[in-house]
Amino acid sequence: MTHQTDPLPDLADLLRFYAEAGVDDAIGEEPVDRFAETAAQPAPAPARRPETVARQEAAAPPPTLPALAVPDEAQAAKAREMAREARTLDELREMLERFDGCNLKLTAKQTAFSDGNPQAPLMLVGEAPGRDEDTAGKPFVGRSGQLLDRMLSAIGIARADGAYIANVIPWRPPGNRTPTPLETEICRPFIERQIELANPKVLVTLGGPSAKVLLHATDGVLKLRGKWRTHVTASGVEIPTMPTLHPAYLLRNPAHKKLAWRDFLEVAAKLDAVSG
């Protein structure tokens, strides 16, 4: 009697059977002792004890931070002395870069000294740089600067060659806060010397703070604007000055743009008069 052998199952059928049975990983025919494998691995390096880390950190020198300049009369006196020594606008800029007597410089990205043409007959002065000005290193480059450009263009003046622009304070106050009186007083000699060296024929103060600094005024800008005043330099030169509204104020109060337009028409007429 002969015994008939069953045919071998098809490979595809066998794999399908494994899959249906939940077999999804290939393993060897011999068992593997995972505990023996773990024991054969090298032991991890011992963690450093906290006191060791503390000793290493104590041995490392602390980072050097700039000394905080406390605004006081001594710093203001230093600013006055340095400003008097500047013979050119380039020298004045270099002195501001070296000056360490104002704490605003520590938090600002860079000095926003000026923009435009220093030989122009018109100079405009605002209060302090904002975020965009701090990034660019130039005054009036953000939205208020764009509005100022349009205001100048409306009276036929191009910013690049027809005006010289600066701020009372060349460093952005943190969070665009209002500069303190001492911070303003420390920066006053530099902007006054900047005006004296530029020697414009007409000066425009943008906003109340710059008008109060440069004209020693106490009234608000809505009372000051539209009336010609005089800025007197340290050497006695008298410069006709028009206080007007700051472009940032006009962005918040567009109804007052007509007031600034009147002021800029006065500025255009004065420039024609002093240039003729």
C-alpha positions in Angstrom: 0.0 0.0 0.0 1.5 3.3 -1.0 1.2 6.6 1.0 0.3 9.7 -1.1 2.1 12.8 0.1 0.1 16.1 0.3 1.2 18.8 -2.1 3.2 21.7 -0.6 1.0 24.8 0.0 1.4 27.7 -2.4 3.8 30.4 -1.0 1.3 33.2 -1.5 -1.4 31.1 0.4 1.2 30.6 3.2 2.0 34.3 3.5 -1.7 35.1 3.5 -2.3 32.6 6.3 0.5 34.2 8.4 -0.9 37.7 7.9 -4.4 36.5 8.9 -2.9 34.9 12.0 -1.2 38.1 13.0 2.3 37.3 12.1 3.9 40.6 11.0 7.6 40.3 12.1 10.2 37.9 10.8 12.2 36.1 13.5 15.0 33.5 13.4 14.6 29.9 14.1 16.7 30.1 17.2 15.6 32.0 20.3 17.5 35.2 21.2 18.5 36.0 24.8 17.8 39.8 25.0 19.0 39.9 28.6 22.4 38.6 27.6 22.6 41.2 24.8 21.8 44.0 27.3 24.4 42.7 29.8 27.0 42.7 27.0 26.5 46.4 26.3 28.9 48.9 27.9 27.5 50.7 31.0 26.5 54.3 30.4 28.8 57.1 31.7 27.8 58.2 35.2 25.9 61.4 35.4 27.8 64.4 36.7 27.0 65.3 40.3 25.3 68.7 40.8 28.3 69.9 42.8 30.6 69.1 39.8 28.4 71.1 37.4 28.3 73.9 39.9 32.1 74.0 40.2 32.5 74.1 36.4 30.0 76.9 36.0 31.7 78.8 38.8 35.0 78.5 37.1 33.6 79.9 33.8 33.9 83.7 33.6 30.5 85.5 33.5 29.6 87.3 30.3 30.7 90.9 30.2 27.7 93.3 30.1 27.9 97.0 29.4 27.6 99.2 32.4 24.3 100.9 32.9 24.5 104.6 32.5 22.4 106.4 35.1 20.9 109.6 33.6 22.1 112.5 35.7 23.7 116.0 35.5 27.2 114.6 35.2 26.2 112.7 32.0 24.4 115.8 30.6 27.6 117.8 31.3 29.7 115.2 29.5 27.3 115.4 26.5 27.6 119.2 26.3 31.4 118.9 26.4 31.5 116.3 23.6 29.0 118.1 21.4 31.0 121.4 21.6 34.1 119.5 20.3 32.4 118.3 17.1 33.5 120.3 14.1 31.5 118.5 11.5 28.4 116.3 11.3 30.5 113.3 10.7 32.5 114.0 13.9 29.2 114.5 15.8 27.9 111.1 14.6 31.2 109.4 15.7 30.9 111.0 19.1 27.4 109.8 19.5 28.5 106.3 18.6 31.2 106.5 21.4 29.0 108.2 23.9 28.0 105.9 26.8 26.2 108.3 29.0 22.6 107.5 28.0 21.0 104.2 29.0 18.8 104.3 25.9 21.8 103.4 23.8 22.1 100.0 25.6 18.6 98.9 24.5 18.6 100.4 21.0 19.8 98.4 18.0 21.6 101.3 16.5 21.9 105.1 16.4 19.3 106.8 14.1 21.4 109.9 13.5 19.9 111.5 10.4 18.6 111.1 6.9 18.4 113.3 3.8 20.7 116.1 2.6 22.7 118.0 5.4 23.2 120.8 2.9 19.5 121.3 2.4 17.9 124.6 3.4 15.2 122.8 5.4 15.7 120.7 8.5 13.0 118.8 10.3 13.4 117.4 13.9 11.1 114.8 15.6 11.3 113.3 19.1 12.8 109.8 19.0 13.1 106.8 16.7 10.5 104.0 16.6 10.9 100.3 15.8 11.3 100.8 12.1 13.8 103.6 12.6 15.8 101.6 15.1 16.0 98.7 12.6 17.0 100.9 9.7 19.3 103.3 11.6 17.5 106.3 10.1 14.7 108.7 11.4 11.2 108.6 9.9 11.3 105.5 7.8 8.1 103.8 9.0 4.5 104.8 8.3 5.0 108.2 9.8 8.0 108.7 7.6 6.0 107.7 4.5 3.4 110.3 5.4 6.2 112.9 6.0 7.6 112.2 2.5 4.1 112.8 1.0 3.8 116.1 2.9 7.2 117.3 1.7 6.4 116.2 -1.9 3.2 118.2 -1.7 5.2 121.4 -1.4 7.7 120.4 -4.0 10.5 119.0 -1.8 12.1 115.6 -2.2 13.3 114.0 1.0 16.6 112.7 -0.5 18.0 116.1 -1.5 15.7 118.8 -0.3 15.5 118.1 3.4 17.6 117.1 6.4 15.9 115.0 9.0 16.8 114.1 12.6 15.4 113.5 16.1 16.0 115.1 19.5 16.9 111.6 20.8 18.9 109.3 18.4 18.1 106.0 20.2 14.8 104.3 20.4 13.3 104.2 24.0 12.3 100.6 25.0 8.8 99.8 23.9 8.5 103.3 22.4 8.0 104.8 25.9 8.3 108.5 26.4 11.9 109.6 27.1 12.4 110.9 30.6 13.3 114.5 31.1 16.9 113.6 32.1 17.3 111.4 29.0 16.1 114.3 26.9 18.4 116.7 28.6 21.4 114.4 28.0 20.6 114.3 24.3 19.8 118.0 23.9 23.4 119.2 23.3 23.8 116.7 20.4 20.7 117.8 18.5 21.4 121.5 19.2 25.0 121.0 17.8 23.6 119.0 14.9 21.3 121.9 14.0 24.2 124.4 14.4 26.5 122.4 12.1 23.8 121.8 9.4 22.8 125.5 9.6 19.5 125.2 7.8 17.6 128.3 6.6 14.3 127.0 8.0 13.7 124.6 10.9 10.5 122.5 11.4 9.8 120.8 14.7 7.5 117.8 14.4 5.4 117.3 17.5 5.2 118.9 20.9 8.3 117.3 22.5 10.8 118.6 19.9 9.2 122.0 19.9 9.6 122.2 23.7 13.2 121.2 23.6 14.3 123.4 20.7 12.1 126.4 21.4 12.0 126.2 25.2 8.2 126.3 24.9 5.7 125.2 27.5 2.4 125.2 25.5 1.0 122.2 23.7 1.7 121.6 20.0 -1.9 122.6 19.0 -1.2 126.0 20.4 2.3 126.3 19.1 1.7 125.1 15.5 1.2 127.6 12.7 3.1 130.4 14.4 6.7 131.2 13.5 9.2 131.0 16.3 13.0 131.3 16.4 15.6 128.7 17.4 18.9 130.3 18.5 22.1 128.3 18.2 24.9 128.4 20.7 26.8 130.7 18.3 23.9 133.1 18.2 22.4 132.2 14.7 18.7 132.7 14.6 16.8 130.2 12.5 13.0 130.7 11.7 11.2 127.7 13.1 7.7 126.3 12.4 6.2 124.0 15.0 3.8 121.5 13.5 2.0 118.2 14.2 3.9 115.0 14.2 3.1 112.6 11.3 2.3 109.8 13.8 -0.3 112.1 15.4 -1.8 112.8 12.0 -2.1 109.1 11.3 -4.2 108.8 14.5 -6.1 112.0 13.8 -6.4 112.4 10.0 -8.9 115.3 10.4 -5.9 117.5 11.5 -4.0 116.9 8.3 -5.4 120.2 7.1 -3.7 122.0 9.9 -0.3 120.5 9.0 -1.0 121.3 5.3 -1.3 125.0 6.3 1.9 124.8 8.2 3.8 123.3 5.3 2.5 125.9 3.0 4.0 128.5 5.4 7.2 126.6 5.3 7.3 126.6 1.5 6.7 130.3 1.4 9.4 131.0 4.0 11.9 128.9 2.0 11.1 130.9 -1.1 11.6 134.1 0.9 14.9 133.2 2.5 16.3 131.7 -0.7 15.4 134.6 -2.9 
